[in-house]
Amino acid sequence: MTTLNVQPSPVRLQAVVAPGQPEPTPALDALYRGFERELLVPLWTEIGDLMPAAPRSKAVPHLWRWDRLVDLAGQAGRIVPVGRGGERRAIALANPALGGKPYATPTLWAAIQYLMPGEDAPEHRHSQHAFRFVVEGEGVWTVVNGDPVRMSRGDFLPQAGGNWHAHHNAATEPMAWIDGLDIPFSYYTESQFFEAGRMHIDASEMTTPERSRSERLWGHPGLRPLSQPEAPVATPLLAYRWVDTDRALADQLALEAEGHAGATLGNGHAAVRFTNPSNGRDVLPTLRTEMHRVRAGASTRVRREVGSSVYQVFDGTGQITVGEHQWRVSRGDLFVVPSWQRFSAHADGGGALDLFRFGDAPIFEALHTFREEVEPA
């Protein structure tokens, strides 16, 4: 005779005295035991958690100090090799409310990556969409499908899923930057793929051209190459240079100072969004990326939106408010704004506060569930 090994049910139900709940009785208790045996969960016991009146993020606001991150990354650079296995010397931000998972928010991954002089990070590709943003340093090259792309301070380098990429440090000093990916979203939706490529890139890919092939083809404002009739879902431009971003932000604030209404998001708050030059949409299907500049002494309007964001201070100092949290920030510091938390920034009087931002808004816009609120000036 075969004995069935009956596993205990993971479903646990308890009759409680509460508004909207049925009165606890022996019959209700027996019903709940039957639900547990058959792996059933009644909506009336879960609706408050499944359908709250407004988003309640599992993440919490948190701040990471850049100097501490760089110090620890430097220690890792001396101890931990780059190679197959770990693939990258990338150290992820772990939101304190997400149980130790390497997630900045439930949908966003953010990490500091550190490459020692002369090191190569081996080639690979993955389905997750990614980018690199450089807050300081010079001399590292990312090689995407054989196209060497220079990485310098202030540069934003998107990397659509499915593309081969490797990194090479041609400088005599270590270099650190931040990586942003949709790893948690891909993991939750069980849609991730990964494939290892070459251990070492070719000598021809270690060249250092001033402009990558992608920039020569796609990096001309308002001009689309007719040789590329299809609009790719993700941006074909592999580098958005700081000189262009800086000029755009400065021009917005100059127009505002000249009395031209509507040039900025609010008094002293300039902002730009990185877009796909083939269709004007977000650079990546799951990630929205922006640069904000708050004029010295100015503050942004308070806003909140569905979806989470990670910010990095590119330059300047100021005060950040996220929900009930307030922090003084300076260059390199990173912080998280969870879904539907109020956010505002104030720049100190000594200079502008520049903030790089990435978030998951394209996901919610595609699902038609995005919402935002902006308080009046």
C-alpha positions in Angstrom: 0.0 0.0 0.0 1.3 3.5 -1.0 1.2 6.0 1.8 0.5 9.6 0.6 2.7 12.2 2.1 0.3 15.1 2.7 2.2 18.4 2.9 0.8 21.0 5.3 -1.1 23.7 3.6 0.7 27.1 3.2 -2.7 28.8 3.5 -3.5 30.0 7.0 -6.9 31.6 7.7 -8.3 32.9 11.0 -11.7 34.1 11.8 -11.5 37.6 13.4 -13.9 40.1 14.8 -13.5 43.1 12.5 -15.6 45.4 10.3 -16.6 43.7 7.0 -15.7 40.2 8.3 -18.1 37.4 9.0 -18.9 36.6 12.6 -16.6 33.9 14.0 -18.5 30.6 14.5 -17.6 26.9 14.5 -19.1 26.7 11.0 -16.9 29.5 9.7 -13.9 27.9 11.3 -14.7 24.6 9.6 -15.1 26.4 6.3 -11.7 28.0 6.6 -10.1 24.6 7.3 -11.7 23.4 4.1 -10.3 26.4 2.2 -6.8 25.6 3.6 -6.9 22.0 2.5 -7.9 22.9 -1.0 -5.5 25.9 -1.2 -8.2 28.5 -1.5 -8.1 32.1 -0.1 -11.4 34.1 0.1 -11.1 37.7 -1.0 -12.9 39.1 2.0 -9.9 38.2 4.2 -7.3 39.8 1.8 -9.0 42.8 0.1 -7.4 45.4 2.4 -3.9 44.2 1.4 -4.7 43.4 -2.3 -6.8 46.4 -3.0 -5.7 49.3 -0.8 -7.2 52.8 -1.2 -3.8 54.0 -2.6 -0.4 52.3 -3.4 1.5 51.0 -0.4 5.0 50.3 -1.5 7.0 47.5 0.1 10.1 49.7 -0.3 10.9 52.6 2.0 12.8 55.9 1.4 16.5 55.4 1.9 19.8 57.2 1.3 23.2 55.8 0.4 26.3 58.0 0.8 28.6 58.0 -2.3 31.8 58.3 -0.3 31.0 55.1 1.6 30.0 53.2 -1.5 33.2 54.2 -3.3 35.3 53.2 -0.4 33.7 49.7 -0.1 33.9 49.3 -3.9 37.6 50.2 -3.8 38.1 47.5 -1.2 36.2 45.0 -3.4 38.5 46.1 -6.3 41.5 44.9 -4.4 40.0 41.7 -3.2 37.4 40.5 -5.7 38.4 39.6 -9.3 36.3 40.4 -12.4 35.6 37.3 -14.4 33.3 34.5 -15.2 31.0 33.7 -12.3 30.4 37.1 -10.9 30.8 38.7 -14.3 30.8 42.3 -12.9 32.2 43.9 -9.8 28.7 45.4 -9.3 27.5 46.1 -5.7 23.7 46.5 -5.6 21.7 48.8 -3.3 19.5 46.8 -1.0 16.4 48.6 0.2 16.1 48.0 4.0 12.4 47.0 3.7 12.8 44.3 1.0 14.3 41.5 3.1 17.9 41.8 2.0 17.2 41.3 -1.7 19.5 43.3 -4.0 16.7 45.6 -5.0 16.5 49.4 -4.6 12.7 49.1 -5.2 10.4 46.2 -6.1 11.1 46.9 -9.8 14.5 48.7 -9.9 18.1 47.5 -9.5 20.8 50.1 -8.8 24.4 49.3 -8.3 27.9 50.8 -8.1 30.2 49.1 -10.6 34.0 49.4 -10.1 36.7 48.6 -12.6 40.4 48.6 -11.9 43.0 49.9 -14.4 43.5 47.5 -17.3 40.7 45.3 -16.3 38.1 43.9 -18.7 34.6 42.9 -17.6 33.8 39.9 -19.9 31.2 40.0 -22.6 27.6 38.9 -22.0 24.0 39.8 -22.9 20.7 39.5 -21.0 17.1 40.3 -21.5 17.0 42.9 -18.8 17.3 46.5 -20.0 20.2 48.5 -18.5 22.2 51.7 -18.5 25.3 53.3 -17.0 25.6 56.8 -15.6 29.0 58.3 -14.8 29.1 60.7 -11.8 32.9 60.9 -11.8 35.9 59.5 -13.6 37.2 58.9 -17.2 38.8 56.2 -19.2 36.4 53.3 -19.2 34.9 52.1 -22.5 31.9 50.0 -22.9 31.8 47.8 -26.0 28.3 47.1 -27.4 28.1 44.7 -30.3 31.6 45.6 -31.1 31.1 49.3 -31.0 33.5 51.0 -28.4 31.7 53.8 -26.5 33.6 56.3 -24.3 32.3 56.8 -20.7 33.0 60.2 -19.1 31.6 62.2 -16.3 27.9 63.1 -16.8 27.4 60.7 -19.7 24.3 58.5 -19.8 24.8 55.2 -21.7 21.7 53.1 -22.2 21.9 49.4 -23.0 18.8 47.6 -24.4 18.3 44.0 -23.5 19.7 41.4 -25.9 22.8 43.3 -26.9 26.4 41.9 -26.3 28.4 44.2 -24.1 31.7 44.3 -22.3 33.8 46.9 -20.4 37.4 47.9 -20.6 39.3 50.3 -18.3 42.0 51.9 -20.5 43.0 54.4 -17.8 45.6 54.3 -15.0 43.1 54.8 -12.3 40.0 52.8 -11.1 36.6 54.1 -12.2 33.2 53.8 -10.6 29.8 54.4 -12.1 26.2 53.4 -11.4 24.2 50.7 -13.2 20.5 50.7 -13.5 18.4 47.7 -14.6 14.9 46.3 -14.4 16.2 43.1 -12.8 13.5 42.9 -10.1 10.7 43.4 -12.6 12.2 40.8 -14.9 12.7 38.4 -12.0 9.1 38.9 -10.7 7.6 38.3 -14.2 9.9 35.3 -14.8 11.0 36.6 -18.1 14.8 36.7 -17.7 17.5 35.3 -20.0 21.3 35.5 -19.7 24.0 34.4 -22.1 27.8 34.5 -21.6 29.9 35.8 -24.5 33.7 36.1 -25.0 36.0 36.3 -22.0 38.1 39.0 -23.7 37.3 41.6 -26.3 39.5 42.0 -29.4 42.3 44.6 -29.7 40.3 46.4 -32.3 37.5 46.9 -29.8 39.9 48.5 -27.3 40.4 51.5 -29.6 39.3 54.9 -28.2 37.4 56.8 -30.8 36.0 60.2 -29.8 32.5 59.2 -31.0 31.1 55.7 -31.3 29.4 54.4 -34.5 26.0 54.8 -32.8 26.7 58.4 -32.1 27.9 59.1 -35.6 24.7 57.6 -37.0 22.1 58.6 -34.5 23.5 61.5 -32.5 22.3 64.4 -34.6 19.4 66.3 -33.0 16.2 66.2 -35.0 17.9 64.2 -37.9 17.0 60.5 -38.5 19.1 58.5 -40.9 17.0 57.3 -43.8 19.1 54.1 -43.9 17.3 53.1 -40.7 13.6 53.0 -41.7 12.4 51.0 -38.6 12.0 52.6 -35.2 13.6 50.2 -32.6 11.7 49.7 -29.4 14.8 50.8 -27.4 17.2 53.6 -28.3 19.9 52.9 -30.9 22.0 55.8 -29.5 24.5 54.4 -27.0 25.7 57.6 -25.4 24.0 60.8 -24.3 26.8 63.3 -23.6 26.9 65.6 -20.6 27.8 68.6 -22.8 24.4 68.4 -24.5 22.5 67.7 -21.3 24.2 70.6 -19.5 23.4 73.0 -22.3 19.8 72.0 -22.5 19.3 72.5 -18.7 21.2 75.8 -18.8 19.1 77.1 -21.7 15.8 76.3 -19.9 16.9 78.3 -16.8 18.1 81.2 -19.1 14.8 81.3 -20.9 13.0 81.4 -17.6 15.2 84.3 -16.4 14.4 86.1 -19.6 10.7 85.9 -18.7 9.6 83.1 -21.1 6.9 81.2 -19.3 6.7 77.5 -19.6 10.4 76.9 -20.2 10.8 75.0 -16.9 8.8 72.6 -14.7 8.5 75.3 -12.0 10.3 78.3 -10.7 14.0 77.4 -11.0 13.4 73.8 -11.9 14.8 72.7 -15.3 14.5 69.1 -16.5 15.1 66.9 -19.5 14.2 63.3 -20.4 16.5 61.0 -22.3 14.5 59.8 -25.4 14.8 57.3 -28.2 15.8 59.4 -31.3 13.9 57.1 -33.6 10.5 57.6 -32.1 10.7 60.2 -29.2 9.7 57.7 -26.5 11.6 56.6 -23.5 15.1 55.2 -24.2 14.2 51.8 -22.8 10.8 50.1 -22.7 10.8 49.6 -18.9 13.0 52.5 -17.6 12.5 56.3 -17.7 15.6 58.4 -17.3 15.9 62.2 -16.7 18.2 64.9 -15.5 17.0 67.7 -13.3 18.6 71.0 -12.3 17.3 73.1 -9.4 18.6 76.6 -9.4 20.5 77.8 -6.3 18.1 78.6 -3.6 15.1 77.2 -5.4 12.8 74.2 -4.6 10.9 71.8 -6.8 7.1 71.4 -6.4 6.0 68.5 -4.3 4.9 65.6 -6.4 4.1 61.9 -6.1 3.4 59.3 -8.7 2.7 55.6 -9.2 6.0 53.8 -9.7 9.3 54.1 -8.0 12.5 56.1 -8.7 16.2 56.1 -7.8 18.0 59.5 -7.8 21.7 60.2 -7.8 23.1 63.7 -7.0 25.3 64.6 -10.0 26.5 67.9 -8.6 25.7 70.5 -5.9 24.3 70.2 -2.4 20.8 70.6 -1.0 17.9 69.0 0.9 15.8 66.2 -0.2 12.4 65.3 1.2 10.8 61.9 0.6 7.6 61.2 2.5 8.5 61.9 6.2 12.3 61.6 5.5 14.7 64.6 5.0 18.3 64.4 4.1 21.1 66.8 3.2 22.8 65.5 0.0 25.9 66.1 -2.0 27.7 64.8 -5.1 27.2 61.0 -5.8 24.6 60.3 -3.0 21.8 58.0 -4.1 18.3 57.8 -2.7 15.0 56.0 -3.3 11.5 57.4 -3.8 9.0 54.6 -3.4 5.7 54.5 -5.2 3.2 57.3 -4.2 5.6 59.0 -1.8 5.8 62.8 -1.8 9.1 64.1 -3.1 10.7 67.5 -3.3 14.2 68.9 -3.6 15.8 72.2 -2.5 19.1 73.5 -3.7 21.5 75.3 -1.4 22.2 79.0 -2.1 25.8 78.3 -3.2 24.9 76.7 -6.6 22.5 74.5 -8.6 21.6 71.0 -7.5 21.8 68.5 -10.4 19.9 65.2 -10.0 19.9 62.2 -12.3 16.8 60.1 -12.0 15.6 56.8 -13.3 12.2 55.1 -12.7 9.7 52.5 -13.9 7.0 54.8 -15.2 7.0 53.3 -18.8 5.7 50.0 -17.3 2.7 51.6 -15.6 2.0 53.8 -18.6 1.9 50.7 -20.8 -0.6 49.2 -18.3 -2.6 52.4 -18.2 -2.2 52.6 -14.4 0.2 55.5 -14.1 -1.0 58.5 -12.0 0.7 61.6 -10.6 -0.1 64.5 -8.4 1.8 67.8 -8.3 1.0 70.3 -5.6 0.5 73.9 -6.8 3.5 76.2 -6.7 
